[in-house]
Amino acid sequence: MYQILTDSGLDLPYQTLADSNVDFVSMHVDIDGKIYKDDLEHKFVLNHFYQQIDNGVMPSTTQVNIGQFIEFFKPYVQASTPILYLGFSSGLSGTFNSAQQAREVLLSDYPEAQIYLVDSLAASCGEGLMVLDAIDKRNAGMPIDELANWLTTKRLFYRQWFTVNDLNYLYHGGRVSRTSATLGSLLHIKPVMDVDTNGHLRVVKKARSRNKSLEALAQNTLATIANHKNPRIIIATTKADDAAKVIQSIIIASIPQAQVLIEHIGPTIGSHTGLGCVAVFSLSKSERQ
């Protein structure tokens, strides 16, 4: 048997990973000069983090470094356990590059080690949805090399639609320009965004109201979804559960058997979106372009 590994950027519950024997490495968040581990709410109190953002705090995040990855991978390598790490988009963080460098270091000392790395080109529950599918395929008996290849082949089929209430957090995190943030705020624009083929954020539509942006997330998901019978869809938010339920109701009205999960966006992503972010993740019938 092999070990599936990931990172805390996937925004799934801690217990979900624990129950499925998936280990993760924590990213770190700087809040007013104090460093916290994003541990998927195992000990980190997410509601307190949301309250700090509500009070105007602008957190920052740091990528996982090479040394942390060596420490994370090494026990499995030393135990001769093959590992498959599915990581946060290289288009949004240098974390995956750190994983690649750690792999090279470990292979120099343990040349027989089996270390598979897959860049998800996704973030939050887009990465999380890939991990859930990887768990299903591992449990069904798919070998590690086939699973790594399947994830790499299918990664652009995972669609990620989202909107935010406040563009200033994306500007603070270097995701949009100052001009875009300022104009968006002045004109009350609610951008509909996705993730491109290189794992970068991009604006695909500018909605004039919150309701229109939520409708766009739901309709974009329904228009591109691969499985119209019982798809697994994740809606993730930073303290916007009512908005998530609006999208959930639209999807369920169209696909009654859809498995629609609602999750919380953790501090790694939430630091860059602010409160009110809503995102929808699904497996699409075609690659994103």
Phi and psi in degrees as a GROMACS rama.xvg file:
@    title "Ramachandran Plot"
@    xaxis  label "Phi"
@    yaxis  label "Psi"
@TYPE xy
-114.681  170.898  TYR-2
-113.342  125.023  GLN-3
-87.4449  130.982  ILE-4
-124.563  153.593  LEU-5
-153.39  -161.411  THR-6
-136.573  170.094  ASP-7
-73.8928  -1.44863  SER-8
-71.8996  -5.55931  GLY-9
-83.737  -14.5973  LEU-10
59.2636  31.2307  ASP-11
-93.9517  158.121  LEU-12
-62.817  145.64  PRO-13
-53.497  -44.4261  TYR-14
-68.2501  -31.7008  GLN-15
-58.8414  -44.727  THR-16
-69.6331  -42.8692  LEU-17
-60.2506  -43.6095  ALA-18
-66.2052  -24.5896  ASP-19
-103.181  10.0615  SER-20
55.7808  49.0376  ASN-21
-116.637  126.648  VAL-22
-98.8363  155.2  ASP-23
-140.803  154.248  PHE-24
-103.217  139.525  VAL-25
-87.4744  134.881  SER-26
-82.5979  169.932  MET-27
-124.583  147.502  HIS-28
-124.389  133.319  VAL-29
-100.26  115.064  ASP-30
-120.145  107.468  ILE-31
53.7684  41.4442  ASP-32
85.2154  -1.89847  GLY-33
-107.286  133.398  LYS-34
-94.9337  130.886  ILE-35
-123.351  149.546  TYR-36
-88.6479  130.459  LYS-37
-80.9276  99.5108  ASP-38
-112.024  26.7521  ASP-39
60.7839  39.323  LEU-40
67.2336  19.3763  GLU-41
-65.6963  -47.1541  HIS-42
-127.433  -28.6344  LYS-43
-66.0513  130.466  PHE-44
-93.0794  102.336  VAL-45
-67.5835  -38.3232  LEU-46
-62.1121  -35.5009  ASN-47
-66.2784  -39.2383  HIS-48
-61.8455  -45.3764  PHE-49
-59.8373  -39.5718  TYR-50
-64.0615  -39.1461  GLN-51
-63.6957  -41.4687  GLN-52
-63.1751  -41.6234  ILE-53
-60.6318  -27.1988  ASP-54
-88.2499  4.91474  ASN-55
100.394  4.04145  GLY-56
-69.4153  139.07  VAL-57
-113.875  92.0492  MET-58
-71.2567  165.481  PRO-59
-131.657  162.945  SER-60
-124.792  157.32  THR-61
-126.721  144.21  THR-62
-74.2765  159.431  GLN-63
-73.8664  130.667  VAL-64
-91.266  174.251  ASN-65
-59.598  -44.9017  ILE-66
-60.4823  -39.9157  GLY-67
-64.635  -38.2583  GLN-68
-69.3921  -39.2611  PHE-69
-59.5158  -45.1485  ILE-70
-64.0148  -35.6469  GLU-71
-71.4979  -44.9842  PHE-72
-78.0785  -32.9144  PHE-73
-58.0854  -43.203  LYS-74
-58.4581  -36.5124  PRO-75
-71.6313  -40.5781  TYR-76
-62.347  -45.2162  VAL-77
-65.367  -28.565  GLN-78
-87.5281  4.7318  ALA-79
59.5286  32.7183  SER-80
-95.033  118.968  THR-81
-60.6683  140.858  PRO-82
-126.685  145.234  ILE-83
-125.831  111.589  LEU-84
-100.703  120.302  TYR-85
-104.167  114.297  LEU-86
-113.976  163.135  GLY-87
-56.3331  144.521  PHE-88
-50.2816  128.572  SER-89
-68.2874  -15.3073  SER-90
-79.7543  -8.70174  GLY-91
-119.664  -13.4298  LEU-92
-157.318  155.338  SER-93
-84.9982  5.78417  GLY-94
-58.9575  -44.2146  THR-95
-64.9734  -36.1551  PHE-96
-62.6721  -37.7706  ASN-97
-62.2798  -40.279  SER-98
-62.5384  -41.4344  ALA-99
-62.9904  -42.4788  GLN-100
-67.7579  -37.1185  GLN-101
-64.3524  -38.8162  ALA-102
-60.0293  -44.5687  ARG-103
-61.6308  -41.3209  GLU-104
-62.8697  -46.8478  VAL-105
-66.4964  -37.6536  LEU-106
-67.8499  -25.3687  LEU-107
-69.254  -29.5598  SER-108
-95.0727  -28.5509  ASP-109
-130.996  74.7434  TYR-110
-62.8427  -19.2153  PRO-111
-88.8493  -2.51685  GLU-112
-65.1823  144.383  ALA-113
-105.573  104.939  GLN-114
-126.393  105.678  ILE-115
-102.119  131  TYR-116
-120.178  133.735  LEU-117
-127.959  120.147  VAL-118
-78.7831  113.682  ASP-119
-67.5925  -23.0726  SER-120
53.0146  33.4502  LEU-121
-141.739  169.11  ALA-122
-142.04  161.688  ALA-123
51.9151  -136.678  SER-124
-76.0505  -1.05713  CYS-125
-67.3538  -46.7745  GLY-126
-63.9408  -40.4018  GLU-127
-61.8366  -41.5348  GLY-128
-63.1432  -38.078  LEU-129
-63.1332  -40.1098  MET-130
-64.5598  -42.5693  VAL-131
-60.5634  -41.6953  LEU-132
-67.1863  -36.715  ASP-133
-63.7449  -40.1505  ALA-134
-60.7705  -45.6306  ILE-135
-59.7035  -43.3842  ASP-136
-72.1362  -37.1302  LYS-137
-61.2712  -46.3014  ARG-138
-64.7728  -25.5576  ASN-139
-83.7792  -3.05231  ALA-140
101.249  9.2125  GLY-141
-67.0402  128.765  MET-142
-63.1474  157.506  PRO-143
-62.1298  -40.0289  ILE-144
-67.9753  -36.9264  ASP-145
-68.404  -38.1986  GLU-146
-66.6818  -42.5994  LEU-147
-60.2285  -41.0131  ALA-148
-68.7987  -41.1453  ASN-149
-61.0047  -46.1632  TRP-150
-62.6043  -41.8838  LEU-151
-64.878  -40.9725  THR-152
-69.2066  -37.3599  THR-153
-93.5541  -7.50323  LYS-154
-59.1626  -32.4215  ARG-155
-79.4112  -4.71843  LEU-156
-84.2299  -10.427  PHE-157
-84.6712  117.387  TYR-158
-97.8418  145.998  ARG-159
-139.504  103.703  GLN-160
-109.454  134.938  TRP-161
-152.906  163.015  PHE-162
-140.146  159.005  THR-163
-130.171  158.049  VAL-164
-86.5624  -31.2986  ASN-165
-133.437  110.593  ASP-166
-71.5808  -12.9925  LEU-167
-65.0299  -29.3201  ASN-168
-70.2884  -38.6393  TYR-169
-66.3332  -35.2821  LEU-170
-66.524  -45.4879  TYR-171
-58.1733  -35.4039  HIS-172
-87.8008  4.72681  GLY-173
78.2421  19.1426  GLY-174
-92.1423  -26.0365  ARG-175
-135.923  163.079  VAL-176
-78.1357  161.897  SER-177
-60.4134  -40.1514  ARG-178
-61.0772  -45.4985  THR-179
-62.6092  -41.9812  SER-180
-65.2572  -43.4933  ALA-181
-66.9102  -48.4579  THR-182
-64.7291  -39.6139  LEU-183
-61.0807  -41.9545  GLY-184
-67.6514  -42.803  SER-185
-65.6879  -37.9149  LEU-186
-94.3354  2.87997  LEU-187
58.3534  37.0868  HIS-188
-79.2218  134.492  ILE-189
-111.685  99.7348  LYS-190
-70.0469  140.799  PRO-191
-100.283  121.253  VAL-192
-123.972  161.122  MET-193
-142.684  -169.139  ASP-194
-117.031  129.126  VAL-195
-82.6867  -172.433  ASP-196
-70.0917  -15.5911  THR-197
-100.594  7.37135  ASN-198
80.3126  17.9887  GLY-199
-97.489  154.501  HIS-200
-76.261  146.899  LEU-201
-150.171  150.572  ARG-202
-88.6339  127.877  VAL-203
-109.499  -16.8022  VAL-204
-160.426  150.108  LYS-205
-117.763  105.606  LYS-206
-88.6163  149.354  ALA-207
-92.759  -0.693954  ARG-208
-152.875  160.943  SER-209
-61.8545  -46.2095  ARG-210
-60.7608  -39.4154  ASN-211
-67.2379  -35.3351  LYS-212
-68.4161  -38.4041  SER-213
-67.1297  -41.2215  LEU-214
-60.5022  -40.1838  GLU-215
-63.9963  -40.2367  ALA-216
-60.4118  -45.4382  LEU-217
-66.0281  -47.0351  ALA-218
-68.7716  -37.2336  GLN-219
-62.6592  -39.5904  ASN-220
-64.4675  -48.0677  THR-221
-63.5738  -34.2642  LEU-222
-72.741  -24.8108  ALA-223
-111.766  -7.80204  THR-224
-64.9649  144.255  ILE-225
-80.7881  -42.4385  ALA-226
-107.019  111.533  ASN-227
-94.6551  9.53675  HIS-228
-100.905  -61.1088  LYS-229
-144.041  61.7851  ASN-230
-69.4436  154.886  PRO-231
-97.1425  120.676  ARG-232
-127.439  138.157  ILE-233
-117.388  130.313  ILE-234
-110.187  126.16  ILE-235
-123.685  142.632  ALA-236
-141.946  158.83  THR-237
-103.814  90.4599  THR-238
56.802  50.2506  LYS-239
-139.092  52.261  ALA-240
-63.6635  -34.5405  ASP-241
-63.0542  -41.0781  ASP-242
-64.8991  -39.7701  ALA-243
-61.1739  -39.5197  ALA-244
-69.6338  -30.6929  LYS-245
-62.1532  -47.3119  VAL-246
-66.063  -42.1055  ILE-247
-57.6803  -43.4161  GLN-248
-65.7682  -37.2512  SER-249
-65.0833  -43.1658  ILE-250
-67.2194  -45.2667  ILE-251
-64.4029  -34.1139  ILE-252
-62.8213  -31.4291  ALA-253
-90.3792  -37.3145  SER-254
-130.162  85.6845  ILE-255
-57.0414  -28.8622  PRO-256
-90.9268  6.12139  GLN-257
-63.5851  138.245  ALA-258
-90.5648  97.137  GLN-259
-105.302  108.506  VAL-260
-94.7123  142.436  LEU-261
-114.784  121.557  ILE-262
-124.739  167.279  GLU-263
-96.4995  138.655  HIS-264
-81.1591  125.959  ILE-265
-81.3131  -174.493  GLY-266
-68.5394  -27.2583  PRO-267
-61.814  -46.8076  THR-268
-85.3892  -41.0585  ILE-269
-60.5398  -26.206  GLY-270
-63.6984  -24.7058  SER-271
-104.337  -5.45083  HIS-272
-113.826  -25.1573  THR-273
73.6804  -177.742  GLY-274
-75.1692  153.617  LEU-275
89.8959  2.85452  GLY-276
-70.9287  137.696  CYS-277
-131.744  131.625  VAL-278
-135.272  145.776  ALA-279
-126.217  133.251  VAL-280
-127.306  135.438  PHE-281
-158.063  166.116  SER-282
-92.5139  125.524  LEU-283
-95.5069  163.319  SER-284
-81.2972  -10.771  LYS-285
-145.659  159.908  SER-286
-69.2263  145.378  GLU-287
-71.1881  147.337  ARG-288
